[in-house]
């Protein structure tokens, strides 16, 4: 290559050299980042070296995690009364939880069940909840939608210090207003909620519900990611989307069958406790939306529908009265959400068995 050629093409050569160096640098960084993630799933989407993100995307540790002794989530949590307060106990702990008979996830659960226990109180009750942390990392609890004092709101390093492993924190507040609420971790919630740390909190109005339903059921909607037997937090739009979907901790066909008699009034309380929207469709009967996010909808403003989209964090109470028998399906109308590992039927489906 002669001197004349080099002088004539020096700018082109400089550009080529820069491009080559950039490619080499990118490949080195890519290799460096990929080695920082243990048991990585096949697809990830993060930028740069982000140790917190890398840790959140790791498989949930499953060595020496006990199998759950409870078989169903949302069991009503007992309490004792002390000095005029209803006292509850919650323990956050890892368990191996069956979302299907042949599919087990490593969950972080309250009191060994997914979802966590159902807390049911009356409006105006004084409540004390002792939360023990048996996890390997800190946690807190946020009482989603309940009008608690600011220092009971569960925001780490803002309204309270995180609950460290082995520690216990006491939450105290007056239960108000009446409605459908839920509780969940607010520490590393992208991971902790996704692997099970949530439960339902129902505050009954004094005198009970005016509509007097015969059946009153809470349905919590979640997503899970299981790859080669290991559990990851399901994180949409990161390449870590869910491949299993659950109603109250179970995927179809292991979801509960709700048995109803013709003429009985049914109230379903949907809670969007995952990270994806779920348009829930009821076969056979229209329903009325009677409450949103814990707030009653006046009768004159109640919409009649057969599908309701439940976004993350939202709650919708619906009511309907079946007028004929049959095995009627209730399911998410995003077809992928009614699959188990991409195989239909599965996921967010359950049977309303009218007799």
N, C-alpha and C positions, 0 to 999 in steps of 0.2 A: 504494500500500500504506500504510494509515493506521497511526498510532502504536499504537492499541489492538491491531491485528492483530499488529504486531511484538512487542509485549510478551507477548501471549498465546502466540506461537509461537517465542519466542526460542531455547528449547532445541532445538527441531526444526531451526531454521535453523543453529544452531551445529554440530549433528551432520552436517547436509548439507554444510556448508562443509568440515569435517574430511574427510569421505569424498571430496569432489571433490579436495582437496589431495593426499590419499593416492594416488588414481588417477593424478593428474598426475605425482607423484613416481615412482611405479612405472614409468610409461611412459618417463620420462626415463632412469631407471636401466637399463631393458630395452634401450633404444636404445644407451646408452653401452656396456653389456656386449657386445652383439652385434657392435659394430664392433671389438672387441678380438681377434676370432678370425679368423685368415686361412683362407680356403678352407673355411669351416665346413660340415660335413654338415648335413642338413636338420633333424636332431633332436639336442638336447643336454639334459643335465640337470645343472646345477651351480647353486650358490647364491652370490649376492653376486659381488664382484669377486675372483676367485682367479686370479692371473696364472700360477701353476704349473699349475693345472688347464687353463686356457685354452691354454697352450703344449703340454701333453700331448695335447690334442684337435685340434691343428692337423694338417693333412696333412703326411706325411713328405716333406721336400724331395727332389725328384727331378731337379732340374737338374744336369747334368754327372755324374750317377751312372752308372758303367759297367755294362754288361750282364755278368752272371755268366758266367765261362768254364766253370765246373763245371755239369754237367747234373743230377746227383743229390746229395742230401744224405747225411749220415751215412757218408761214406767213412771208412774206418779211417785214423786219423792216424799217420803214421810217426814214429819217434823215433830218437834216437841215445843211446848209453850213454856217460856221462862220470862218472868217479869213482864208479862203482857206482850211479848214478842214471839212470833213463829220462827223457830230456829231450825235451819237446814244445814246439811253438810254436803259439800261437793269435793271430790278428789280427782284431780287430773292425773291420768296415768296411761301408759301404753298397754294395749292389749291386741291379741290376734282375734279379728272379728270376721265372721262369715257373712259376706254379702250375698252369696249363693252357697248351696250345699257343697260345691266343689271349688269355690273361689274364696280365699281368705286374704284379708288386707291387714297390714299393720296399722292400727288406728291409735290416735291419741284421744282418749275418751274421758268423759266424766262418769265416775262411779262404775266404770267397766262396761258401759253400754253406748251404742251409737244409734240415733243421736243420744245426747245426755238425758238425764231424767226430766220429766215434765214437772215443773213447779206450778202449782195451782193454789191461788190465794183469793181472798175477797178484797175489793177496793177498800182502801183505808187501813188494811192490816199493817202492823209494824213487823218488818221482816229483818232477820239477821241470817246471813249466809256465810259460813266458814268455808273458805276455799283452801284446800291443801294441795301443794304442788309436788307431785311425785314424778315429774318429767325430768329430762336431762338438761333442760334450759328454762329460762324464766317464762312467766306467762302473766296474764291479767284476765279479768272478765269485764266485758261491756254489756250493760243491760239495755238492749236495743229497743228504743222507743219509750222506755219507762222514764218517768220524770223524777230522776234521782238527784240528790245533792251533787254538786260538781265534784267533790272529793271522792264520790262513790262511782264515778263514770268509767273508770277502768282504763284510762289512757296512760300508758307507761311514760314515766319521766315528765309528765305534765300534771296529771291529777293524782298520781300515786307512784311510788317506786315499784318496779316490777316485782312480782312474787318469785323469789329465787327458789331453786330446787331444794326441797325439804322444808320450806317455810309455809306458813299459813297466814292468810289475810282475811279480815272480817269486813264484809260489806253490810251496811245497815241503811235502810230507807223505808219510807211509807209507800206501800204499793198503790200507785195511781198513774194514770186513770185506768178505768176498766178497758179491757181489750185483749187482742192477740199480740204477744210480744215474743222475743227470744233473747237468749244470752249466748255470747261467744267470746273467744279469745280476741284480744286486741293487741297482742304482742306477736310479731312476725306472722300476722294473720293470713298472709298469702299462703303460708304453709299450714299453720296450726288449725285454721278453720277447715281447710281443704282435707285434712286427715282426721276430722271428727270432733273438734272441740266446739260444739254448739249444742243447744237444747232449747226447748220451748218454755215460755213463761206466760201463763194465762191468768189474767186478773178478772175475776167474775164481778159483774155489777151487784150491788146490794139488792137482794131479792131475786137474783138470777136473771137470765136472759129473757127479755120480753117476748121473744118469738117462741120460747118453750120448745126447742128441738127435742125429738126423741133420741137422736143419735148425734153426738158432738165429737168430731174426730180431727186431730191435728195431723197434717201431712207435711213433712220437711223434705225438701228436694235438694239432692246433692250429686256431685260428680266425683269419680275416682279414677286414678290411673294406676294400672297394674301391668308391669312388663317383666316377663320371665320370672314370675312369682314374687317380684319385689314391688313395694308400694312407693309411689311418688306423689307429691302434691300435684293435683290437677290444676294447671295454670293455663287458661285459654290464651291464645295468640302468642305463645312462646315456643310452640312445637311440643308442648307437654299437655295437650288436650286430654280430657277424660275419655276412657274407653269402656267405663262402666258407669251406670247411673242408678241412683237409689231413691226410693221413697221410704222414709223412716229406717234407713240403714239396710234395706234389702232391695235387690234387683228382681224383676219378674223372671221366672214364675214364683219366686219365694217371697214376693210382696204379700201383705195381708189381704185376704178376701173380706170385704165388708158385707155382712149379712143384714139385710133390711127387709121389713115387711111392707107390702103395698099400703100406702096411706100414711106411712111414718115420715115425719119431717127430719131431713138430714142436714146437718151443718158441717161443712168441711172448712178447715182453717189451713190454707196454704201458706207455707213459709219458704221464701227463696233463700235457703241457707248455704248455697254454693256460689259459684262465680259465673253462672250462665243463666240466660233467660229461658223460661220453659212455658210455652203456651199450652196450658192444660185443658184438654177437651173431654167432655162427658158425653158418652153415647146415650141415646134414648130419651133424655129429658132436658129441657131448658132449666136454668137456675137463675137466681137473683143474687147480685152482689150486695150483701147486707152490711159489710164493713171493709174498710181499707186502712191498713197500717194502724189498726187498733181503734179507728174512729167509725162509729155507726154512720151508715148512710141513711138519710131520711127516706121513708117509704116512697114518697113521690119522686125521689131522685134515683131509685134503685134500677140499674140496668138489668135487662133479661138477656142472657147470653148462653152459649154452649161451649165457649172457649175463652179462657182468661190467661193473659200472659203475665207470669210471675217473674219479675226481675230480681236480681240479687238484693237481699235486704228487705224486700217487700212482703207484706202480708195481705191476703185477701180472704175474707170469710164469705162463703157462698151457702145458699140454702135451696133445697129442692124437695119435692114430695113425689116419689115414684107412683105412677098410676097403673102399672102393669108389671107382671113378673118377668124375669129373664136375667141372664148373666151379662151385665152391661159393662163395657170397658171404660175406664178412666185412664187417659194417657197423655204424655207430652206429644205435641203435633210436629215436632222436629224429628223426622224419622230416625236419624242417627241416635237420638236419645232414647229410642225404644229398642236398642240393641245391647247385647253383651259381647264385647270384643268384636264388634261389627256384625254380629249374627242376630237376626230378628227371629222370634220376638224376645224381648228382654227389657232391661232398664226400667224407665219410668212408665210402668203399666201396672194397673191393679184392677181387680174385678169387683164391681158392685153387684152383689147377688141378691136380687129382689125376689122374695117368695110370697 
